Amino acid sequence: MVEREFEAKLERMFSEPAPMPDADLFARAVEERLDRAWRLRTVGIAAAGAIGGVIALGQTVGAGFGMRLREASSSSAVALDQALNDMTRQGEALLGFGMGAGMFWTVSAMMVIAAGIAATRLLDEV
C-alpha cells in the first residue's frame, strides 16, 4: 500500500518538468535564430530571382526579340514568317552546343527554382 502511494506521488511530481527561470529568454533566443535564418533564405531567394530575371532580360534584349516582334506586328504575314524563322534559327543556335546552351539552361533552372520557392513561401503564408 505504501509503495503505491509513494509511486503515485512520485509520478505526480515528475509528470511535467519544473519551469526553468530562463525559459522565456531561451524561447526568445531560439525564435530569433529561426527568424534570422528565414530572412537570410528569403534574401537569397530574392537575389537569385533578381539575377535570373536580369540575365533573362539581357538575353531577350541582346537577341533583339522586342525589335523583331515589333517588325513582325507592323509587317505583313511574310515578314512575320521571316521573323519567326530568324528567331527559330537563333533559338537553335542558343540551344546548340557551346557556352550559350549551358548559360540558357542554368538561367532557366534558376528561374524555375526561384518560382517554386516563392510559390511555396506564398502557400505557407496563406
Backbone as JSON, one array per atom type, in Angstrom:
{
  "sequence": "MVEREFEAKLERMFSEPAPMPDADLFARAVEERLDRAWRLRTVGIAAAGAIGGVIALGQTVGAGFGMRLREASSSSAVALDQALNDMTRQGEALLGFGMGAGMFWTVSAMMVIAAGIAATRLLDEV",
  "N": [[0.82, -1.2, 0.0], [1.82, 1.24, 0.85], [3.84, 1.6, -0.99], [2.44, 2.02, -3.39], [1.21, 4.48, -2.94], [3.48, 6.04, -2.65], [4.64, 5.73, -5.2], [2.61, 6.9, -6.77], [2.73, 9.51, -5.84], [5.32, 10.16, -6.6], [5.02, 9.95, -9.36], [3.23, 12.05, -9.87], [4.85, 14.19, -9.13], [6.85, 14.22, -11.07], [5.53, 14.34, -13.49], [5.27, 16.56, -15.15], [7.75, 18.81, -16.41], [9.82, 20.83, -14.3], [9.45, 24.36, -14.18], [11.84, 26.42, -15.79], [13.93, 29.13, -14.79], [14.87, 30.75, -16.85], [13.32, 30.23, -19.1], [11.65, 31.74, -20.83], [13.49, 33.52, -21.95], [15.18, 31.73, -23.27], [13.37, 30.63, -25.17], [12.81, 32.94, -26.65], [15.36, 33.46, -27.73], [15.74, 31.22, -29.38], [13.62, 31.59, -31.23], [14.45, 34.02, -32.4], [16.79, 33.19, -33.68], [15.75, 31.39, -35.56], [14.13, 33.16, -37.06], [16.1, 34.85, -38.11], [17.53, 33.09, -39.77], [15.5, 32.48, -41.59], [15.07, 34.99, -42.78], [17.53, 35.3, -44.06], [17.42, 33.22, -45.95], [15.23, 34.14, -47.43], [16.26, 36.53, -48.51], [18.32, 35.44, -50.05], [16.87, 33.9, -51.92], [15.39, 35.91, -53.17], [17.5, 37.39, -54.28], [18.61, 35.51, -56.06], [16.44, 35.18, -57.8], [16.24, 37.79, -58.81], [18.73, 38.08, -60.09], [18.51, 36.04, -62.01], [16.32, 37.06, -63.45], [17.4, 39.46, -64.45], [19.43, 38.45, -66.09], [17.9, 36.96, -67.91], [16.4, 39.04, -69.05], [18.48, 40.51, -70.19], [19.37, 38.64, -72.08], [17.1, 38.49, -73.71], [16.87, 41.14, -74.68], [19.36, 41.37, -75.87], [19.13, 39.54, -77.93], [17.49, 40.84, -79.6], [14.75, 40.51, -79.55], [12.48, 42.08, -78.93], [12.58, 44.07, -80.9], [12.34, 42.51, -83.19], [9.82, 41.45, -82.78], [8.25, 43.76, -82.92], [8.7, 44.51, -85.59], [7.51, 42.34, -86.83], [4.82, 42.63, -86.13], [4.1, 44.94, -87.41], [4.45, 44.47, -90.06], [3.63, 42.48, -92.98], [2.19, 39.16, -93.38], [4.25, 37.73, -94.48], [6.55, 38.99, -93.49], [6.21, 38.35, -90.81], [6.46, 35.58, -90.91], [9.14, 35.43, -91.73], [10.46, 36.63, -89.53], [9.81, 34.81, -87.5], [11.16, 32.59, -88.47], [13.79, 33.55, -88.3], [14.01, 33.89, -85.49], [13.68, 31.24, -84.73], [15.99, 30.1, -85.8], [17.89, 31.49, -84.3], [17.22, 30.56, -81.74], [17.77, 27.83, -82.07], [20.51, 28.02, -82.41], [21.22, 29.04, -79.93], [20.45, 26.97, -78.23], [22.12, 25.05, -79.06], [25.34, 23.4, -79.07], [27.97, 24.44, -76.85], [28.85, 27.49, -75.05], [26.55, 29.09, -74.86], [24.28, 27.42, -74.62], [24.63, 26.18, -72.14], [24.5, 28.36, -70.41], [21.92, 29.29, -70.91], [20.31, 27.12, -70.01], [21.09, 27.04, -67.35], [20.22, 29.52, -66.34], [17.5, 29.21, -66.83], [16.91, 27.06, -65.12], [17.49, 28.25, -62.63], [15.51, 30.21, -62.55], [13.17, 28.65, -62.51], [13.51, 27.28, -60.09], [13.53, 29.45, -58.29], [10.93, 30.43, -58.71], [9.43, 28.25, -57.83], [10.14, 28.12, -55.1], [9.24, 30.61, -54.25], [6.5, 30.28, -54.68], [6.0, 28.24, -52.83], [6.57, 29.6, -50.48], [4.53, 31.54, -50.52], [2.29, 29.85, -50.29], [2.74, 28.82, -47.74], [2.33, 31.08, -46.17], [-0.34, 31.6, -46.46]],
  "CA": [[0.0, 0.0, 0.0], [2.66, 2.42, 0.97], [4.57, 1.74, -2.24], [1.55, 2.6, -4.4], [1.07, 5.92, -2.64], [4.76, 6.66, -2.95], [4.78, 5.76, -6.66], [1.66, 7.89, -7.29], [3.28, 10.83, -5.51], [6.48, 10.34, -7.48], [4.52, 10.17, -10.72], [2.68, 13.41, -9.91], [5.94, 15.15, -9.03], [7.65, 14.26, -12.29], [4.69, 14.24, -14.69], [5.64, 17.68, -16.03], [9.04, 19.35, -15.97], [9.8, 22.05, -13.48], [9.74, 25.53, -15.02], [13.19, 26.97, -15.63], [13.81, 30.58, -14.63], [15.19, 31.46, -18.1], [12.6, 29.57, -20.19], [11.2, 32.76, -21.79], [14.69, 34.02, -22.64], [15.6, 30.67, -24.18], [12.41, 30.57, -26.26], [13.03, 34.13, -27.48], [16.63, 33.28, -28.45], [15.5, 30.24, -30.46], [12.78, 32.24, -32.24], [15.26, 34.99, -33.12], [17.69, 32.45, -34.57], [14.94, 30.89, -36.67], [13.75, 34.31, -37.88], [17.29, 35.33, -38.82], [17.8, 32.13, -40.84], [14.46, 32.63, -42.6], [15.35, 36.23, -43.51], [18.67, 35.05, -44.93], [16.92, 32.42, -47.07], [14.39, 35.0, -48.25], [17.14, 37.42, -49.26], [19.0, 34.61, -51.05], [15.91, 33.56, -52.97], [15.11, 37.14, -53.93], [18.7, 37.74, -55.07], [18.7, 34.55, -57.17], [15.38, 35.53, -58.76], [16.59, 39.05, -59.47], [19.84, 37.81, -61.01], [17.94, 35.29, -63.13], [15.5, 37.97, -64.26], [18.27, 40.39, -65.18], [20.1, 37.7, -67.15], [16.9, 36.66, -68.93], [16.11, 40.29, -69.74], [19.64, 40.8, -71.03], [19.35, 37.71, -73.22], [16.0, 38.87, -74.59], [17.23, 42.39, -75.34], [20.52, 41.1, -76.72], [18.71, 38.79, -79.11], [16.66, 41.71, -80.42], [13.41, 39.93, -79.6], [11.47, 43.15, -78.96], [12.61, 44.71, -82.22], [11.8, 41.54, -84.17], [8.38, 41.35, -82.54], [7.67, 45.0, -83.43], [8.72, 44.41, -87.05], [6.55, 41.33, -87.27], [3.45, 43.1, -85.95], [3.8, 46.03, -88.35], [4.6, 44.0, -91.44], [2.63, 41.51, -93.46], [2.37, 37.78, -92.95], [5.57, 37.3, -94.96], [7.51, 39.49, -92.52], [6.01, 37.55, -89.6], [7.07, 34.28, -91.17], [10.58, 35.62, -91.74], [10.9, 36.88, -88.15], [9.72, 33.54, -86.77], [12.26, 31.76, -88.94], [15.02, 34.09, -87.7], [14.02, 33.55, -84.07], [13.89, 29.8, -84.62], [17.41, 29.86, -86.04], [18.62, 31.98, -83.12], [16.95, 29.62, -80.66], [18.54, 26.62, -82.31], [21.92, 28.34, -82.15], [21.36, 29.2, -78.49], [20.3, 25.67, -77.59], [23.14, 24.15, -79.58], [26.48, 23.14, -78.2], [28.79, 25.6, -76.54], [28.6, 28.25, -73.82], [25.2, 29.65, -74.85], [23.31, 26.44, -74.15], [24.81, 26.0, -70.69], [24.0, 29.55, -69.71], [20.46, 29.3, -71.07], [19.69, 26.13, -69.14], [21.36, 27.42, -65.96], [19.3, 30.61, -66.01], [16.14, 28.64, -66.79], [16.78, 26.27, -63.89], [17.43, 29.18, -61.5], [14.2, 30.87, -62.53], [12.17, 27.66, -62.09], [13.7, 27.04, -58.66], [13.08, 30.65, -57.57], [9.47, 30.49, -58.78], [8.91, 27.2, -56.95], [10.33, 28.51, -53.7], [8.33, 31.72, -53.98], [5.14, 29.72, -54.56], [5.94, 27.54, -51.56], [6.5, 30.63, -49.43], [3.17, 32.11, -50.53], [1.36, 28.86, -49.78], [2.95, 28.72, -46.31], [1.79, 32.27, -45.51], [-1.8, 31.61, -46.56]],
  "C": [[0.85, 1.26, 0.0], [3.42, 2.65, -0.33], [3.7, 2.37, -3.32], [1.39, 4.09, -4.19], [2.35, 6.65, -2.99], [4.96, 6.79, -4.47], [3.84, 6.79, -7.28], [2.17, 9.3, -7.02], [4.47, 11.14, -6.4], [6.04, 10.65, -8.9], [3.96, 11.58, -10.87], [3.8, 14.45, -9.9], [6.7, 15.31, -10.35], [6.82, 14.15, -13.57], [4.94, 15.4, -15.65], [6.9, 18.33, -15.49], [8.87, 20.63, -15.16], [10.13, 23.24, -14.38], [11.13, 26.08, -14.71], [13.07, 28.49, -15.55], [14.09, 31.35, -15.94], [14.46, 30.87, -19.31], [12.15, 30.58, -21.25], [12.38, 33.3, -22.6], [15.18, 33.0, -23.66], [14.68, 30.59, -25.39], [12.59, 31.75, -27.21], [14.29, 33.99, -28.32], [16.46, 32.31, -29.61], [14.67, 30.86, -31.57], [13.57, 33.27, -33.05], [16.21, 34.31, -34.1], [16.94, 31.91, -35.78], [14.52, 32.02, -37.61], [14.93, 34.81, -38.71], [17.61, 34.39, -40.0], [16.76, 32.26, -41.95], [14.67, 33.9, -43.42], [16.5, 36.03, -44.48], [18.25, 34.23, -46.14], [16.08, 33.28, -48.0], [15.23, 35.94, -49.1], [17.86, 36.65, -50.36], [18.1, 34.26, -52.21], [15.6, 34.78, -53.83], [16.29, 37.53, -54.8], [18.83, 36.8, -56.27], [17.64, 34.86, -58.23], [15.71, 36.8, -59.52], [17.72, 38.84, -60.48], [19.34, 37.04, -62.23], [17.1, 36.17, -64.04], [16.33, 38.93, -65.07], [18.97, 39.67, -66.33], [19.11, 37.38, -68.27], [16.54, 37.91, -69.73], [17.25, 40.67, -70.67], [19.7, 39.91, -72.26], [18.26, 38.1, -74.22], [16.33, 40.14, -75.36], [18.39, 42.16, -76.3], [20.15, 40.36, -77.99], [17.84, 39.64, -80.03], [15.23, 41.21, -80.55], [12.34, 41.01, -79.71], [11.42, 43.82, -80.32], [12.02, 43.78, -83.28], [10.28, 41.42, -84.01], [7.66, 42.59, -83.09], [7.61, 44.97, -84.96], [7.65, 43.44, -87.55], [5.12, 41.84, -87.16], [3.1, 44.2, -86.95], [3.88, 45.59, -89.8], [3.52, 43.0, -91.78], [2.95, 40.12, -92.95], [3.73, 37.24, -93.39], [6.64, 37.75, -93.97], [7.41, 38.71, -91.21], [6.67, 36.19, -89.76], [8.59, 34.38, -91.13], [11.13, 35.83, -90.32], [10.87, 35.59, -87.32], [10.84, 32.6, -87.2], [13.59, 32.23, -88.34], [15.11, 33.73, -86.22], [14.24, 32.06, -83.86], [15.36, 29.47, -84.82], [18.25, 30.33, -84.84], [18.42, 31.04, -81.93], [17.71, 28.33, -80.83], [20.02, 26.85, -82.05], [22.17, 28.45, -80.64], [21.32, 27.86, -77.79], [21.31, 24.65, -78.09], [24.26, 23.96, -78.58], [27.25, 24.42, -77.94], [28.32, 26.3, -75.28], [27.17, 28.75, -73.75], [24.18, 28.68, -74.27], [23.41, 26.25, -72.64], [24.25, 27.16, -69.92], [22.47, 29.61, -69.77], [19.81, 28.34, -70.09], [19.94, 26.45, -67.66], [20.4, 28.51, -65.51], [17.88, 30.09, -65.91], [15.93, 27.86, -65.5], [16.69, 27.18, -62.67], [16.07, 29.84, -61.41], [13.11, 29.9, -62.07], [12.28, 27.4, -60.6], [13.19, 28.23, -57.85], [11.56, 30.75, -57.57], [8.85, 29.44, -57.87], [9.02, 27.55, -55.49], [9.41, 29.66, -53.33], [6.9, 31.21, -53.83], [4.98, 28.98, -53.25], [5.81, 28.51, -50.4], [5.1, 31.23, -49.36], [2.15, 31.14, -49.97], [1.51, 28.7, -48.26], [2.33, 29.9, -45.56], [0.27, 32.29, -45.52], [-2.41, 30.69, -45.59]]
}
